[in-house]
Amino acid sequence: MAKLKLRGKDLIDIGYPQNKSISIAIAAMLKHYKREPKEKVLRMLKEVLHAPEQFKQDGIFGKIAETLTDVKKTEFRKLNANRAPFTIFGENEIESSAKDQLYTALKLPVSKAGALMPDAHHGYGLPIGGVLATENAVIPYGVGVDIGCRMCLSVYDIKPSFIEGHKDKYVNILEKQTRFGMSEVHGRPNDHEIFERSEFKDIPFVKKLKDKAYKQLGTSGGGNHFVEFGIIEVTSQDDVLKIPPGQYVGVLSHSGSRGLGANIAKQYTYLAMKQTPLPKEAKHLAWLDLNTHDGQEYWLAMNLAGDYASACHHDIHKRIAKELGARPLAIVENHHNFAWKEIIDGEELIVHRKGATPAQKNVLGIIPGSMTAPGYIVKGKGNPLSLSSASHGAGRVLSRSEAKRTLTRSDLKKVLNDYGVTLLGAGMDEAPMAYKDITKVMANQTELIDVIGMFMPKIVRMDKG
């Protein structure tokens, strides 16, 4: 069958107004119905024209319907003269460029409040460690590229001495059951209910990403992502964690939504930058109005990516648990690079946490250090000054390029030996010396969280680097 030929005049002839609805409709039809008869396509477009409200939630026709009912001129958006209220934790340990990024974000017309965590450093859009509350608007780069990136910790009632006594076994488990980077996948991906989600059917852009997401299930990204065995010490009895004080073996993983999240971030950042153009210093903070089709679609896609990231972790931990022949006593999980609808001072706002951990009252989380530094099991205090947030790790003190340029393999080997850590993979950009002192970071957020346990890495698996 011949490829569809559709012109603006065809749509004008059936009653379409001479505005951007025509170009949007033609693009959508050529993308999704390019092999359909022209008469059928025009009939569908006529139905949308006559009853656009009925099509606003449709994955293909929703944007056409929106332009037919709510024609707005895209305007350059100016920043406010004054910043929204904010608090910085551990200010003396944070580079000025990260603070400047927060200051710019606080001047957005949609910004209502913000905070900066003590592990903060420079990023794109919001700084890493930045928290921003907005009114009815979501900022794709305020969420980040690795949507829903998270920590997951499994606690096992296994004696810590087993790690050293059976090191080869534990090394083999990580090498056999974990995959990292762009190309590594499991030979047999597991099925998961996440792939039955309606977003994979209803959002055309997301539908195209399903096959890759299926192949990457249970894998981890490159960079600072890891899966590691370590020793857990629960330091106090806690009603939420419900594990007696003592030492345990733990499996800790850090990764996100893989190609699914990265592609969603790229697509909707592009749309946001078209719809809310901003001054140069703020261009990566472009937002999507949640009353628009694209805003609603991103919100659904973002939540799907976050749940997919969780599914990846659960798959990793399930594989390792099977190899260990044991069931975990508990699993603790938390995510960053996400946006939540939360009530702030009696008003529902969109709270972005880019490299920041949710720390609502009595909510558990994990804050890792580096490959040789301790991580912490924490419980949130719900501090309103941080918008109920805490750091997501130690934070970088050297950029990736600086670390590669200034650190050596011999430096890394010495540190690993000093701490008794076995490293599988990783580049010099992930050397412990590239990170801030986690003990200082924790000291700067005692108002935000309580520490109820620690995790000391012993066998660390990362991408090849």
MARNUDREN-605708 format. One line per 3 residues: number of its first residue (from 1); their letters; for each residue x, y, z of C-alpha. Coordinates in pm, 1 decimal. Each point is the difference from the previous one (the first is absolute). Example, Ala and Ser with C-alpha at 12.3 -4.5 7.8 and 13.67 -1.06 7.14 Angstrom:
2
1	as	1230.0 -450.0 780.0 | 137.0 344.0 -66.0
This chain:
465
1	mak	0.0 0.0 0.0 | 127.3 347.6 -89.0 | 120.9 234.0 270.6
4	lkl	-254.7 249.5 127.7 | 9.1 343.9 -161.7 | -156.7 265.4 217.2
7	rgk	9.3 378.0 -50.6 | -111.9 294.2 204.2 | -267.0 80.0 -257.9
10	dli	-157.7 -341.1 60.9 | -50.5 86.4 366.9 | -121.0 353.6 -72.0
13	dig	-257.3 -149.1 -236.7 | -150.0 -209.4 280.6 | -12.8 298.6 236.2
16	ypq	332.7 15.6 183.7 | 102.2 351.8 114.5 | 312.8 141.6 -159.7
19	nks	228.1 -38.8 303.5 | 251.7 -251.2 132.2 | -269.9 -267.9 33.3
22	isi	51.9 -70.5 -371.1 | 373.6 -69.0 22.5 | -47.0 -205.8 317.4
25	aia	-276.7 -205.7 -160.9 | 199.5 -64.6 -318.1 | 307.5 -105.5 197.0
28	aml	-205.0 -237.6 216.8 | -177.0 -159.1 -295.6 | 318.1 -48.0 -202.0
31	khy	163.0 -158.6 302.4 | -278.1 -235.6 108.5 | -225.2 -47.6 -305.0
34	kre	234.8 37.3 -295.6 | -130.7 -316.8 -168.8 | -371.1 77.0 49.7
37	pke	-229.7 135.4 -276.3 | -23.6 377.6 -9.8 | -379.1 -9.7 30.9
40	kvl	19.9 -200.4 324.1 | 260.0 236.1 148.0 | -207.0 308.2 -83.2
43	rml	-306.6 -166.0 151.1 | 187.2 -56.2 327.3 | 128.1 357.2 1.2
46	kev	-351.9 127.0 -56.8 | -119.6 -190.8 306.3 | 269.9 166.7 207.9
49	lha	-93.3 342.1 -140.1 | -368.2 -38.0 88.6 | 53.5 -141.6 352.3
52	peq	353.0 89.7 116.3 | -84.3 -33.3 372.1 | -57.7 -372.9 -51.0
55	fkq	352.5 -47.5 -136.8 | 211.5 204.0 246.1 | 124.8 -309.3 182.7
58	dgi	75.7 -195.2 -316.9 | 366.1 -78.4 -60.4 | -10.8 87.6 -372.0
61	fgk	-281.2 252.8 -31.7 | 35.1 171.1 340.6 | 239.5 271.1 -111.2
64	iae	-209.1 77.4 -308.7 | -308.2 30.5 220.9 | 183.3 227.6 238.6
67	tlt	102.9 243.3 -273.8 | -359.2 10.0 -124.0 | -141.7 99.2 339.7
70	dvk	278.0 200.9 160.6 | 196.3 202.7 -252.4 | 280.2 186.6 179.2
73	kte	293.9 191.4 -136.3 | 333.5 -129.4 127.0 | 157.8 288.0 189.6
76	frk	352.0 55.8 126.0 | -17.8 -33.0 378.9 | 183.4 245.9 220.8
79	lna	146.3 -93.5 336.4 | -132.5 161.4 316.4 | 211.7 271.2 158.3
82	nra	-9.8 -171.2 340.5 | 70.5 -358.0 104.6 | -253.5 -232.5 159.1
85	pft	81.4 -94.6 364.0 | 282.3 -253.8 41.3 | 242.8 -163.0 244.2
88	ifg	351.2 -132.3 -67.4 | 142.6 -275.3 220.5 | 378.2 -22.4 32.4
91	ene	44.6 319.2 -200.9 | 373.3 30.3 63.9 | 63.5 -338.4 -166.3
94	ies	-190.8 80.2 -320.9 | 153.7 152.5 -313.7 | -134.5 341.5 -103.7
97	sak	-114.5 -118.9 -345.1 | -244.4 -246.9 160.2 | -140.9 275.9 220.9
100	dql	-32.7 228.7 -300.4 | -200.6 -267.0 -181.2 | -241.6 -19.1 292.0
103	yta	-28.7 379.6 13.8 | -97.5 5.4 -368.0 | -259.9 -275.1 49.9
106	lkl	-152.4 191.4 291.2 | -76.9 290.5 -237.3 | -219.2 -204.5 -233.6
109	pvs	-357.8 133.6 -13.5 | -124.4 -341.4 115.5 | 242.0 -40.6 294.8
112	kag	-136.2 10.0 354.0 | 283.9 -134.2 221.4 | 335.4 -175.9 -20.5
115	alm	287.9 -159.5 188.3 | 353.3 -122.8 -60.6 | 136.5 -315.6 160.6
118	pda	354.5 -24.4 144.9 | 121.2 -233.0 -278.9 | -95.5 253.6 -267.9
121	hhg	209.0 66.7 -310.4 | -44.1 144.9 -347.6 | -240.2 -169.7 -243.2
124	ygl	-232.1 79.3 -291.2 | -308.3 204.6 85.1 | -29.4 -56.9 371.7
127	pig	329.3 -75.0 176.2 | 54.1 -353.3 127.8 | -134.5 13.2 354.1
130	gvl	-256.0 264.5 -95.9 | -361.2 -5.9 120.6 | -261.2 225.3 -160.7
133	ate	-373.9 35.0 60.4 | -202.8 141.3 -290.3 | -363.0 84.7 -61.1
136	nav	-176.4 -232.0 -247.5 | 315.7 -37.7 -209.8 | 255.3 -276.3 -44.8
139	ipy	356.8 64.6 -118.3 | 148.7 -299.0 -186.9 | 357.1 112.3 75.9
142	gvg	-109.6 68.5 357.0 | -71.3 -371.6 15.9 | 311.5 -97.5 -193.3
145	vdi	98.7 -231.8 -281.9 | 11.9 -319.3 207.6 | -362.5 13.6 114.1
148	gcr	-72.6 -180.1 325.8 | 364.5 -90.7 66.5 | -0.8 -179.3 333.0
151	mcl	165.5 -192.5 277.0 | -113.4 -346.7 106.4 | 136.4 -193.5 297.7
154	svy	-70.6 -364.7 87.8 | 88.5 -108.6 353.5 | 90.5 -366.8 55.0
157	dik	37.7 -194.0 323.6 | 343.2 -125.6 -110.4 | 316.2 35.3 207.0
160	psf	223.0 277.4 -139.7 | 303.1 -230.0 26.0 | -147.7 -202.8 -287.2
163	ieg	86.2 278.4 -245.8 | 373.1 -31.3 68.8 | -8.5 -374.9 53.2
166	hkd	-188.6 -63.6 -325.0 | 118.2 297.3 -202.9 | 24.1 -193.9 -328.0
169	kyv	-364.6 -101.4 30.9 | -116.8 357.9 55.0 | 218.1 134.5 -280.6
172	nil	-140.6 -266.5 -231.5 | -357.3 92.3 90.9 | 54.9 363.8 -95.4
175	ekq	181.3 -88.3 -320.3 | -267.9 -250.6 -100.0 | -317.1 184.8 101.4
178	trf	70.6 367.5 -70.0 | 25.9 189.0 -329.2 | 122.3 356.7 -53.3
181	gms	22.3 270.9 -262.4 | -154.0 59.3 -339.5 | 29.4 -344.5 -156.0
184	evh	2.6 -265.7 274.7 | -332.1 -181.6 49.6 | -107.2 -332.4 146.6
187	grp	-27.3 -288.1 -243.4 | -346.5 -72.3 134.7 | -181.9 309.3 128.6
190	ndh	-269.5 -73.3 255.6 | -362.5 93.8 -57.7 | -144.4 270.4 221.1
193	eif	-344.0 152.5 47.4 | 143.8 345.3 -79.5 | -24.2 -88.5 -369.4
196	ers	-379.0 -32.3 29.4 | -31.5 365.6 95.6 | -235.8 204.7 -216.3
199	efk	264.4 269.5 -59.3 | 184.9 -242.7 -226.5 | -314.7 -16.0 -216.0
202	dip	-151.1 346.8 33.0 | 303.5 227.7 -46.6 | 137.5 -46.1 -353.1
205	fvk	350.7 123.2 84.8 | 25.6 -232.8 300.1 | -141.2 -292.6 -196.4
208	klk	308.4 9.5 -224.0 | 226.0 -39.5 305.1 | -163.3 -315.3 137.6
211	dka	217.0 -257.3 -177.5 | 323.8 160.4 117.9 | -137.2 35.4 352.8
214	ykq	-84.3 -371.2 1.1 | 353.0 -94.6 -107.0 | 158.2 228.6 262.3
217	lgt	-210.5 -120.3 294.4 | 223.7 -99.5 290.3 | 303.2 188.9 -128.6
220	sgg	185.5 304.6 131.1 | 136.8 310.3 -168.2 | 359.8 116.7 -25.0
223	gnh	167.6 281.4 192.4 | -68.6 -10.2 373.7 | -247.2 -288.6 -12.4
226	fve	92.9 -312.6 193.2 | -104.9 -326.1 163.9 | 200.0 -100.0 305.8
229	fgi	23.6 -237.3 293.2 | 78.6 154.2 334.8 | -35.7 -19.7 375.4
232	iev	-302.9 160.9 161.4 | 1.5 112.0 359.9 | -340.9 87.7 139.6
235	tsq	83.9 236.0 282.6 | -338.5 38.1 170.0 | -336.7 -171.9 29.9
238	ddv	-244.8 171.9 -232.1 | -376.1 -45.1 -35.9 | 13.9 66.9 -375.5
241	lki	303.3 -210.6 -99.3 | -99.1 -278.6 242.2 | 341.7 -170.8 7.2
244	ppg	179.4 -63.4 332.8 | 330.3 181.8 52.5 | 294.8 -203.3 -127.7
247	qyv	206.9 -79.6 -308.1 | -135.3 -140.9 -326.2 | 99.4 -54.7 -362.5
250	gvl	-153.1 249.8 -238.7 | -42.0 43.9 -374.1 | -13.8 364.3 -107.1
253	shs	-80.9 116.0 -353.3 | -8.5 339.9 -166.4 | -147.3 51.4 -346.6
256	gsr	-291.4 157.3 -183.1 | -239.4 -30.1 -292.8 | 259.2 -77.4 -267.0
259	glg	-78.9 90.4 -363.5 | -369.6 38.1 76.5 | 54.2 290.4 238.9
262	ani	274.8 162.0 -206.3 | -215.5 11.7 -312.9 | -302.5 130.5 188.9
265	akq	215.3 275.6 152.7 | 142.1 99.6 -339.8 | -338.4 8.0 -175.5
268	yty	-189.1 201.2 260.4 | 286.7 239.0 70.1 | -10.6 83.6 -372.3
271	lam	-375.7 64.5 21.4 | 37.8 206.2 318.3 | 269.0 220.7 -153.5
274	kqt	-228.9 69.5 -296.3 | -300.3 81.2 218.5 | 164.7 208.8 273.5
277	plp	309.1 167.3 -147.8 | 214.5 157.2 272.7 | 310.6 220.3 25.4
280	kea	327.8 -171.9 -83.7 | 103.8 -62.1 361.4 | -334.7 -172.0 69.4
283	khl	-71.9 -176.9 -329.6 | 41.2 -349.5 147.7 | -268.6 82.8 257.2
286	awl	-280.2 14.9 -258.1 | -317.8 -149.7 140.1 | -316.7 -171.9 -117.1
289	dln	-334.1 128.2 128.4 | -185.8 -292.4 156.9 | -322.9 127.7 -156.6
292	thd	139.2 -73.7 -347.3 | 4.0 -324.8 -191.5 | 381.2 -14.6 -1.0
295	gqe	14.5 74.7 373.2 | -242.6 -279.2 83.3 | 175.2 -237.5 -237.6
298	ywl	340.5 69.8 154.9 | -142.3 -51.1 349.0 | -129.1 -344.4 -99.7
301	amn	325.6 -88.2 -180.0 | 212.3 121.0 293.7 | -193.4 -215.6 245.7
304	lag	28.4 -297.8 -231.5 | 378.3 50.3 -22.8 | 24.1 22.8 379.5
307	dya	-192.5 -323.4 45.1 | 212.2 -163.9 -270.4 | 316.5 100.4 188.1
310	sac	-142.6 -166.5 310.1 | -81.1 -312.2 -203.2 | 362.3 -12.2 -120.2
313	hhd	127.6 3.5 358.0 | -244.9 -264.6 112.8 | 110.3 -220.8 -289.2
316	ihk	367.5 43.9 95.5 | -67.6 -79.2 365.9 | -220.2 -297.3 -89.5
319	ria	277.6 -149.3 -213.8 | 256.2 45.0 277.6 | -234.1 -136.7 268.0
322	kel	-48.1 -315.0 -208.5 | 378.8 -46.7 -25.6 | 38.0 53.9 374.0
325	gar	-281.4 -244.2 73.7 | -139.7 242.5 257.3 | -287.2 240.6 49.7
328	pla	69.9 355.0 116.2 | -113.1 107.0 344.8 | -89.5 340.2 -143.0
331	ive	30.8 211.3 -313.6 | 49.2 375.4 26.4 | -46.7 210.7 -313.0
334	nhh	-12.5 368.2 -88.8 | 34.7 205.3 -316.7 | 113.6 340.1 -121.6
337	nfa	-15.7 172.0 -341.4 | -376.3 19.9 25.0 | -292.5 234.1 63.7
340	wke	-276.2 -53.0 253.8 | -333.3 171.4 68.9 | 25.7 109.0 364.1
343	iid	-178.6 240.1 232.9 | 225.6 292.2 96.2 | -149.8 260.6 235.1
346	gee	-348.9 -121.3 -85.3 | 50.7 14.4 -378.2 | 57.3 -287.3 -241.6
349	liv	332.1 59.9 -176.0 | 229.9 -200.5 -225.2 | 315.2 -81.4 197.0
352	hrk	302.8 -81.0 -217.9 | 286.0 -187.2 168.2 | 296.3 -17.8 -235.2
355	gat	259.7 -205.0 182.2 | -183.9 40.4 330.2 | -162.3 -267.0 218.1
358	paq	-358.8 25.9 127.8 | 20.1 39.4 378.6 | -355.6 31.8 124.5
361	knv	-55.4 -83.3 366.4 | 73.1 -368.4 71.8 | 76.2 -78.4 -366.2
364	lgi	299.9 -231.6 -46.0 | 277.8 59.9 -250.6 | 360.3 -82.3 -87.1
367	ipg	271.8 261.4 -47.4 | 314.6 -161.2 -147.3 | 356.2 123.7 27.6
370	smt	261.1 -109.1 -254.5 | 128.1 -349.9 -79.4 | 215.6 9.4 316.0
373	apg	-209.3 229.5 222.2 | -298.7 -104.0 210.4 | -358.6 42.4 -109.2
376	yiv	-276.3 79.8 247.3 | -346.2 -139.5 65.9 | -199.2 305.4 101.6
379	kgk	-346.0 103.0 114.1 | -141.9 336.3 -103.5 | -101.3 276.1 239.5
382	gnp	-231.3 181.4 -243.7 | 179.4 334.5 33.6 | -201.2 261.7 -194.5
385	lsl	312.7 212.2 -60.6 | 140.4 -275.2 -224.8 | -344.2 -73.4 -145.4
388	ssa	33.4 -334.9 181.4 | 317.8 -93.8 -187.2 | 356.4 -112.9 71.1
391	shg	315.7 -62.9 -201.4 | 10.2 -294.7 -241.5 | 366.9 -80.5 60.7
394	agr	336.3 157.8 70.3 | 6.9 222.2 -309.8 | 294.5 59.8 -230.2
397	vls	301.4 211.4 91.2 | 174.0 -69.5 -333.8 | -176.0 1.2 -335.9
400	rse	30.2 -314.1 -209.5 | 259.3 159.9 -227.6 | 198.7 134.9 296.9
403	akr	3.5 -340.7 165.0 | 124.4 -170.6 -316.2 | 268.0 263.6 -45.8
406	tlt	134.6 17.9 355.1 | -51.2 -344.7 157.6 | 197.4 -316.4 -73.9
409	rsd	-69.5 -372.3 14.0 | 265.0 -37.5 267.7 | -183.2 261.6 211.4
412	lkk	-320.8 -197.5 -38.5 | 162.2 -335.7 74.0 | 150.9 131.5 323.7
415	vln	-333.5 134.5 125.7 | -176.7 -325.7 -85.1 | 264.9 -198.9 186.6
418	dyg	-20.4 230.2 301.3 | -374.9 -60.7 29.3 | -1.4 -367.0 -101.9
421	vtl	-225.6 55.5 -300.2 | -2.2 -221.4 -310.3 | -88.9 199.8 -312.4
424	lga	-142.6 -147.0 -319.5 | 3.2 254.4 -280.4 | -27.3 382.0 42.7
427	gmd	196.4 284.8 -155.2 | 221.7 252.8 173.2 | -288.3 249.4 -6.2
430	eap	-162.7 -212.7 272.7 | 304.6 -20.5 227.3 | -86.8 73.8 365.7
433	may	224.6 308.0 -6.8 | -238.6 162.1 -252.6 | -269.4 19.8 269.0
436	kdi	-62.3 219.1 301.0 | 52.8 -130.2 352.0 | -331.5 -171.8 76.1
439	tkv	45.8 55.0 375.7 | 2.5 378.0 -56.6 | -305.3 -24.4 -222.8
442	man	-186.1 -195.0 267.9 | 106.8 246.8 269.1 | -158.7 278.8 -206.5
445	qte	-342.7 -165.6 -10.0 | -68.1 -113.7 355.5 | -309.2 223.9 -12.8
448	lid	-134.5 -205.5 -290.6 | 51.1 -367.3 86.8 | 83.3 -245.6 279.8
451	vig	258.3 -272.5 -63.7 | -118.6 -348.5 98.1 | 260.2 -213.5 -177.3
454	mfm	314.8 -5.1 -213.3 | 116.3 -190.8 -307.1 | 368.3 -61.1 -72.1
457	pki	78.2 -109.9 -359.2 | 217.7 -310.3 -41.2 | -45.3 -127.7 -358.0
460	vrm	-98.0 266.7 -252.2 | -111.1 -60.8 -357.0 | -23.7 290.1 -247.7
463	dkg	17.2 58.9 -374.3 | 337.9 -60.9 -165.4 | 72.2 374.3 -7.3
